[in-house]
């Protein structure tokens, strides 16, 4: 069940913003999202929070500067998602530009699991013989892995953004805005953002030592396309600081100043880089990189982002596109199977969803969990075989239900049920015995029923209310697209009443509409919805500019509709 609601906004603050020169609709949208001061609209790099606020960043800069001077061998240990891949690419490009000997290794998720494990340290020591390991987008929970590195005489520098446990790893240096006693104002940096900040501090340290001056120092802003991609793809909150990083990255992409791999990914996805938006980064480029980590080897994605050979970048981008197509096919099959498994269960009668199938692919269960959560609006965990009688689960949650805390409670109530688990409020993973699935599903449902009220299990679609006729224009859409929207700074969704003039189903899946309001007619489409609408409807919609034969027309992208 979905209910449309209008997002409130402080109209006096909106008027004040509009009087200072902000477009009146933008003023309303900004203030509804908590942005009340015109200074918070700054997107220049000079408005970034200074690196000095990050705990231990000066120690990391000094240590790495010493390591570069001593010609130490640095090894980046990356995570296998888009944030990890971009963080690795930023680290490699930035460190090498400052004279470091830097290489990388990325775990295969099916063989080694997540993070700096003792097994990864052993592999790294055997294959790469590093003096120093630098983790990106992981490491804050790698107590055993860091201990193994220390045992082997390898120092570890942890750069991460995930929430720490009660005990921190015994690393040489830890840079993480979420570690205890870190006063950095933005706790929402992605892993790639943390690594970018470490490079800023390192460059400043090398300037102090006379290695570079303002003219000869490496241009780190050249890495902002990678920072923007990783930040958006990791769905971290786009607070003021992250919006600056993303805005600057998009500015470079739109002007054609991007890494060859980024350009190739845009081309492979059929998107125009000159009109790049956060939506392109999150839903076109991000999935193509993530597909490598899900089905193959993220080394391929990292090579795409680090090569300067345009031909090689294009060849890899085509491979990633093909892997992503395969991922989509697997995902669609798994989703069909999941819906079939749920035929005998009405999710509306349950507070949670747990599903397992012996044919499923470990790398795609998280996406399927996300799709089921979106469809049924229930905390959802999907499981796939992990070998030797084990199954791995990946979960996605809804507002008001902290998924990691739920798993922690189950683990405390039934200590032998879950082998291991981790994650955060909205996403988590776990491993259990295959024969414990039913017991786990019952325990998960018990927590769901205890924690969630019926009203919390109703999806509320927040909109920005009505939009005046004058703004149904390509120019207004261009203005909206130029802003940085995303997690925690929701893209605009408007809501109005329309008369349905005409409707037909495309490809048996999508509803194509002709709508009328105040004597004006608008094309609209509702993707993934085929059921007919009544004559008069209240529609929640996004605006889209649809180009065809050189003519640009406004199209409404329907998010939800209900009878008036």
C-alpha positions in Angstrom: 0.0 0.0 0.0 1.4 3.4 -1.0 0.1 6.7 0.3 1.0 10.1 -1.3 2.0 12.9 1.1 3.2 16.4 0.5 6.6 17.3 1.9 6.2 20.5 4.2 8.5 23.4 3.8 9.1 26.6 5.8 7.6 29.2 3.4 9.2 32.2 5.0 12.7 30.7 4.5 11.7 29.8 0.9 10.6 33.4 0.3 13.9 34.7 1.7 15.9 32.3 -0.6 13.8 33.4 -3.6 14.5 37.1 -2.7 18.2 36.4 -2.7 18.0 35.2 -6.4 17.1 31.5 -6.1 14.4 30.3 -8.5 11.2 30.2 -6.5 10.5 26.5 -7.1 14.1 25.7 -6.2 13.7 27.8 -3.1 10.7 25.7 -2.1 12.5 22.4 -2.9 15.7 23.4 -1.0 14.0 24.5 2.2 11.8 21.4 2.2 15.1 19.4 2.3 16.5 21.5 5.2 18.7 23.8 3.1 17.8 27.2 4.5 20.9 29.4 3.9 22.1 30.6 0.6 25.7 29.9 1.6 24.9 26.2 1.8 24.3 26.4 -2.0 28.0 27.0 -2.6 29.5 24.3 -4.9 33.0 25.6 -5.3 35.9 23.5 -4.0 36.9 26.4 -1.7 33.7 25.6 0.2 34.8 22.0 1.1 35.4 21.2 4.7 39.1 21.3 5.4 40.9 17.9 5.7 42.4 18.9 9.1 39.1 18.0 10.8 39.5 14.3 10.0 41.1 12.4 12.9 44.6 11.2 12.3 44.7 12.6 8.7 47.9 14.5 9.4 49.5 11.4 10.8 48.5 9.5 7.7 49.9 12.3 5.4 53.2 12.3 7.3 53.5 8.5 7.3 52.7 8.2 3.6 55.1 11.1 2.7 57.9 9.2 4.6 56.9 6.0 2.8 57.1 7.7 -0.6 60.5 9.2 0.2 61.8 5.8 1.4 60.5 4.1 -1.9 58.3 1.8 0.1 55.9 -0.5 -1.8 52.3 0.5 -1.2 49.4 -1.9 -1.9 45.8 -0.8 -2.1 43.3 -3.4 -0.8 40.0 -2.4 -2.4 36.4 -3.4 -1.9 34.5 -5.0 -4.8 31.7 -2.4 -5.3 31.7 0.9 -7.2 32.8 2.9 -4.2 35.7 0.5 -3.6 36.7 0.5 -7.3 36.6 4.3 -7.6 38.4 4.7 -4.2 41.1 2.3 -5.5 41.4 4.3 -8.8 41.7 7.6 -6.9 44.3 6.1 -4.6 46.4 4.7 -7.4 46.2 7.7 -9.6 46.8 10.2 -6.8 49.6 8.3 -5.0 51.5 7.6 -8.3 51.2 11.2 -9.3 53.0 12.0 -6.0 55.8 9.6 -6.7 54.6 6.5 -4.9 55.1 2.9 -5.9 51.5 1.8 -5.7 49.7 -1.4 -6.8 46.4 -2.9 -5.9 44.6 -6.1 -5.1 40.8 -6.6 -4.8 39.3 -9.7 -3.1 37.0 -12.0 -5.1 33.8 -11.8 -3.0 33.1 -15.5 -3.4 36.5 -16.8 -2.3 37.6 -14.3 0.3 34.5 -12.4 1.5 34.6 -8.8 2.5 37.4 -6.6 3.8 41.1 -7.2 4.8 40.9 -10.8 5.9 43.9 -12.8 7.0 43.6 -14.8 3.7 43.8 -11.6 1.7 46.9 -10.5 3.6 48.5 -13.9 2.9 47.6 -13.5 -0.8 48.9 -10.0 -0.9 52.2 -10.9 0.8 52.7 -13.9 -1.5 51.8 -12.1 -4.8 52.8 -8.4 -4.2 55.3 -8.3 -1.2 54.1 -4.9 0.0 55.7 -2.9 2.8 52.4 -1.1 3.5 48.8 -2.0 2.9 46.3 0.8 2.4 42.6 -0.2 2.7 40.0 1.8 0.8 36.3 1.5 1.6 37.0 -1.3 4.1 39.3 -2.1 7.0 37.6 -0.6 10.0 36.3 -4.1 11.0 39.4 -6.0 9.9 40.8 -6.8 13.3 42.1 -10.3 12.3 43.4 -9.1 8.9 45.4 -6.2 10.4 46.8 -8.5 13.1 48.0 -10.9 10.4 49.6 -8.0 8.5 51.3 -6.9 11.6 52.5 -10.4 12.2 54.1 -10.4 8.8 55.7 -7.0 9.3 53.4 -5.2 7.0 52.0 -1.8 8.2 48.4 -1.0 7.5 46.8 2.3 6.9 43.0 2.1 7.1 40.8 4.5 5.1 37.2 3.7 5.5 33.8 5.2 6.2 31.8 2.3 7.6 30.7 2.3 11.3 33.2 0.7 13.6 32.6 -2.0 16.2 33.6 -1.5 19.9 37.2 -2.6 19.1 39.3 -1.0 16.3 42.0 -2.8 14.3 45.6 -2.3 15.5 46.5 -0.4 12.3 49.3 2.1 11.9 46.8 4.9 11.1 43.0 4.9 10.8 41.2 7.7 8.8 37.5 7.3 9.1 35.0 10.2 9.8 32.9 7.7 11.8 35.6 6.5 14.2 35.4 7.5 17.8 36.5 11.1 18.7 36.6 12.2 15.0 35.1 15.7 14.9 34.8 15.9 11.1 31.4 17.7 10.5 30.4 15.4 7.6 30.0 11.8 8.7 28.7 10.9 5.2 31.8 10.7 3.1 32.0 7.7 0.9 35.1 5.5 0.9 36.3 7.4 -2.3 35.7 10.7 -0.5 37.9 9.6 2.5 40.7 8.6 0.1 40.4 11.9 -1.8 40.8 13.8 1.5 43.9 11.7 2.4 45.4 12.7 -0.9 44.7 16.4 -0.2 46.5 16.1 3.1 49.4 14.2 1.6 49.9 16.7 -1.1 49.9 19.5 1.5 52.5 17.6 3.5 54.7 17.2 0.3 54.4 20.9 -0.4 55.6 21.6 3.1 58.6 19.4 2.4 59.4 21.2 -0.8 58.7 18.3 -3.0 56.1 20.3 -4.9 55.0 23.9 -5.1 51.6 25.4 -6.1 52.6 25.2 -9.8 54.2 21.7 -9.9 51.9 19.8 -7.5 49.5 17.2 -9.0 46.1 18.4 -9.9 43.9 16.3 -7.7 40.7 18.0 -9.0 41.3 15.8 -12.0 40.1 12.9 -9.8 36.7 14.4 -9.0 34.8 12.5 -11.7 35.8 9.3 -9.9 34.9 10.8 -6.5 31.5 11.8 -7.8 30.8 8.4 -9.3 31.7 6.5 -6.1 29.8 8.9 -3.9 26.6 8.7 -5.8 26.8 4.9 -6.5 27.4 4.2 -2.8 24.1 6.0 -1.9 25.6 8.0 0.9 23.8 11.0 2.1 24.4 14.0 -0.1 25.0 16.6 2.6 26.5 19.9 1.6 30.1 18.6 1.5 29.2 15.6 -0.7 27.1 17.8 -3.0 30.2 19.9 -3.6 32.2 16.8 -4.5 29.5 15.5 -6.8 28.8 18.9 -8.4 32.5 19.4 -9.2 32.8 15.9 -10.6 29.7 16.4 -12.8 31.1 19.8 -14.0 34.3 18.1 -15.2 32.3 15.3 -16.9 30.0 17.7 -18.7 33.0 19.7 -20.0 34.7 16.5 -21.3 37.5 16.5 -18.7 37.1 13.0 -17.4 39.1 9.7 -17.2 39.0 7.6 -20.3 37.2 4.9 -18.4 34.4 7.3 -17.3 34.0 8.5 -20.9 33.9 4.9 -22.1 31.3 3.9 -19.5 29.0 6.8 -20.6 29.3 5.6 -24.2 28.7 2.0 -23.3 25.6 3.0 -21.4 24.2 5.1 -24.2 24.3 8.3 -22.1 25.6 11.8 -23.0 28.4 12.9 -20.8 27.8 16.5 -21.7 24.4 16.2 -20.0 25.5 14.0 -17.1 23.4 13.9 -14.0 23.6 12.0 -10.6 21.0 9.6 -12.1 23.5 8.6 -14.8 26.2 7.9 -12.2 23.9 5.9 -9.9 21.8 4.0 -12.5 24.0 3.7 -15.6 27.7 3.8 -14.7 27.5 2.4 -11.2 25.7 -0.8 -12.1 28.1 -1.6 -14.9 31.0 -1.4 -12.5 29.2 -3.2 -9.7 28.3 -6.0 -12.1 32.0 -6.9 -12.4 32.2 -7.3 -8.6 29.0 -9.3 -8.5 29.6 -11.8 -11.3 33.3 -11.6 -12.3 36.3 -9.7 -10.9 36.3 -6.1 -9.9 40.0 -5.9 -11.1 38.4 -5.4 -14.6 36.4 -2.4 -13.3 39.5 -0.9 -11.6 41.5 -1.3 -14.8 38.8 0.6 -16.7 39.1 3.5 -14.3 42.9 3.6 -14.2 43.9 3.1 -17.8 44.9 6.1 -19.9 44.5 4.1 -23.1 41.1 5.1 -24.6 41.0 2.0 -26.8 41.6 -0.3 -23.8 39.0 1.7 -21.7 36.4 1.2 -24.4 37.1 -2.5 -24.7 36.7 -3.0 -21.0 33.6 -0.8 -20.9 32.0 -3.1 -23.5 32.9 -6.1 -21.4 31.4 -4.5 -18.3 28.2 -3.7 -20.3 28.0 -7.3 -21.3 28.5 -8.5 -17.8 25.8 -6.1 -16.6 23.4 -7.5 -19.2 24.1 -11.0 -17.9 23.5 -9.7 -14.3 20.1 -8.2 -15.4 19.1 -11.6 -16.9 20.1 -13.5 -13.8 18.4 -10.9 -11.6 15.1 -11.1 -13.6 15.1 -14.9 -13.4 15.8 -14.8 -9.6 13.1 -12.2 -9.1 10.5 -14.4 -11.0 11.6 -17.4 -8.8 11.2 -15.3 -5.6 7.7 -14.1 -6.6 6.8 -17.8 -7.3 8.1 -18.8 -3.9 6.0 -16.0 -2.3 2.8 -17.2 -4.1 1.7 -19.2 -1.1 2.5 -16.3 1.3 0.9 -12.9 1.2 3.7 -10.5 2.1 1.0 -8.1 3.3 0.3 -10.6 6.1 3.9 -10.6 7.2 6.3 -7.9 8.7 9.3 -9.3 6.9 10.3 -11.4 3.8 13.0 -14.2 3.8 13.5 -16.3 0.7 16.1 -18.9 -0.4 16.6 -20.8 -3.6 19.3 -23.3 -4.3 19.8 -22.0 -7.9 20.5 -18.4 -6.9 23.7 -16.5 -7.5 25.4 -14.9 -4.4 26.5 -11.8 -6.4 22.9 -10.8 -7.2 20.9 -11.6 -4.1 21.3 -8.0 -2.7 19.7 -6.5 -5.8 16.9 -9.0 -5.7 16.3 -8.2 -2.0 16.2 -4.5 -2.9 13.6 -5.2 -5.7 11.4 -7.2 -3.3 11.7 -4.6 -0.6 10.6 -2.0 -3.1 7.7 -4.1 -4.3 6.3 -5.2 -1.0 7.8 -2.6 1.4 9.0 -5.1 3.9 12.5 -5.7 5.4 13.7 -8.4 3.0 16.6 -10.9 3.1 17.4 -13.2 0.1 19.7 -16.2 0.4 21.9 -18.1 -2.0 24.1 -21.2 -1.6 27.6 -20.6 -0.3 28.9 -24.2 -0.4 29.4 -26.9 2.3 25.9 -26.6 3.6 26.1 -22.8 4.2 23.9 -20.1 2.7 24.6 -16.4 2.5 21.9 -13.8 2.9 21.8 -10.2 1.7 19.1 -7.9 3.2 17.6 -4.5 2.5 15.4 -2.6 5.0 12.7 0.1 5.3 12.6 3.3 7.4 12.3 2.5 11.1 13.8 -1.0 11.0 17.6 -1.2 11.7 18.6 -4.3 9.9 22.0 -4.9 11.6 20.5 -4.4 15.0 17.7 -6.9 14.1 20.4 -9.5 13.2 22.3 -8.7 16.4 19.1 -9.3 18.5 18.5 -12.6 16.7 22.1 -13.6 17.3 21.7 -12.8 21.0 18.4 -14.7 21.4 19.7 -17.8 19.4 23.5 -17.7 19.6 24.0 -20.7 17.3 21.6 -19.6 14.5 23.8 -17.0 12.7 27.4 -17.8 11.9 28.4 -14.2 11.1 26.7 -11.0 10.1 27.4 -7.3 9.5 26.0 -4.2 7.9 24.1 -1.1 8.9 20.5 0.2 9.2 19.3 -0.2 5.6 21.5 -3.1 4.3 23.2 -6.1 5.9 24.6 -9.5 5.2 24.8 -12.8 7.1 25.8 -16.5 6.8 23.7 -19.4 8.2 23.5 -23.1 7.8 21.1 -24.1 5.0 19.0 -26.3 7.4 18.6 -23.3 9.7 16.7 -21.2 7.1 13.2 -21.8 8.4 14.3 -21.1 12.0 16.0 -17.9 10.9 13.0 -16.7 8.9 10.7 -17.3 11.9 13.1 -15.4 14.2 13.4 -12.5 11.7 9.6 -12.3 11.4 9.3 -12.2 15.2 11.6 -9.2 15.4 9.7 -7.5 12.5 6.3 -8.0 14.2 7.7 -6.6 17.5 9.4 -3.6 16.0 7.1 -2.5 13.2 3.6 -1.1 13.4 1.1 -1.4 10.6 1.6 2.3 9.7 5.3 1.8 9.3 4.6 -1.0 6.8 2.7 1.5 4.6 4.9 3.2 2.0 4.6 7.0 2.1 5.6 8.7 -1.1 6.7 12.2 -0.3 6.1 14.8 -3.0 6.8 18.5 -3.4 3.1 19.3 -4.1 1.7 20.9 -7.2 3.8 22.4 -10.0 2.5 25.5 -11.8 1.8 25.2 -15.6 4.5 27.7 -16.4 7.2 25.2 -15.4 6.3 22.3 -17.6 9.2 23.4 -20.0 12.5 21.9 -21.2 14.2 25.0 -19.7 12.8 24.3 -16.2 13.8 20.6 -16.5 17.3 21.7 -17.5 17.5 23.8 -14.4 16.4 20.9 -12.2 18.9 18.5 -13.9 21.7 21.0 -13.2 21.2 20.5 -9.4 22.7 17.6 -7.4 19.9 15.4 -6.1 20.3 12.0 -4.4 20.2 10.2 -1.1 19.2 12.5 1.7 18.5 15.3 -0.8 15.6 13.7 -2.7 15.0 14.5 -6.4 11.9 16.5 -6.9 8.6 14.6 -7.3 5.5 16.7 -7.9 1.8 15.8 -7.5 -1.3 17.0 -9.3 -4.7 15.9 -10.5 -5.2 15.0 -14.2 -7.8 13.7 -16.5 -6.7 10.6 -18.4 -7.4 11.3 -22.1 -5.8 8.1 -23.4 -3.9 5.1 -22.1 -2.3 2.1 -23.7 0.2 -0.6 -22.6 3.6 -0.9 -24.2 5.5 -4.2 -24.3 2.9 -5.6 -21.9 4.7 -3.9 -19.0 4.5 -0.1 -19.3 1.5 2.3 -19.2 1.7 5.1 -21.8 -0.6 8.0 -21.0 -2.0 11.2 -22.4 -3.0 13.5 -19.5 -4.9 16.8 -19.3 -4.8 19.5 -16.7 -6.1 23.1 -17.0 -6.7 22.6 -20.8 -3.1 21.5 -21.4 -2.1 18.0 -22.4 1.0 16.1 -21.4 2.6 12.8 -22.4 3.3 10.5 -19.5 4.7 7.0 -18.9 4.5 4.6 -15.8 7.3 2.1 -16.1 6.6 -1.4 -14.8 2.8 -0.7 -14.4 0.3 -2.1 -16.8 -3.1 -1.8 -15.0 -5.5 0.8 -16.4 -6.2 4.0 -14.5 -9.6 5.6 -13.9 -10.6 8.8 -15.8 -9.5 11.2 -13.0 -6.3 10.5 -11.0 -3.9 12.1 -8.6 -0.4 11.5 -10.0 3.0 11.7 -8.3 5.5 12.4 -11.1 9.0 13.5 -12.1 9.6 15.7 -15.1 11.6 14.4 -18.0 12.7 16.0 -21.3 12.0 13.5 -24.1 14.0 14.2 -27.4 12.6 12.7 -30.6 13.5 13.7 -34.1 15.3 16.8 -32.8 12.2 18.0 -30.9 12.3 18.2 -27.1 8.9 17.6 -25.3 8.1 17.4 -21.6 7.1 14.0 -20.4 5.8 13.0 -17.0 7.5 10.0 -15.4 4.8 8.5 -13.1 5.9 7.3 -9.7 2.4 6.5 -8.4 -1.3 7.2 -9.2 -4.5 7.0 -7.2 -8.1 7.7 -8.0 -9.5 11.1 -7.1 
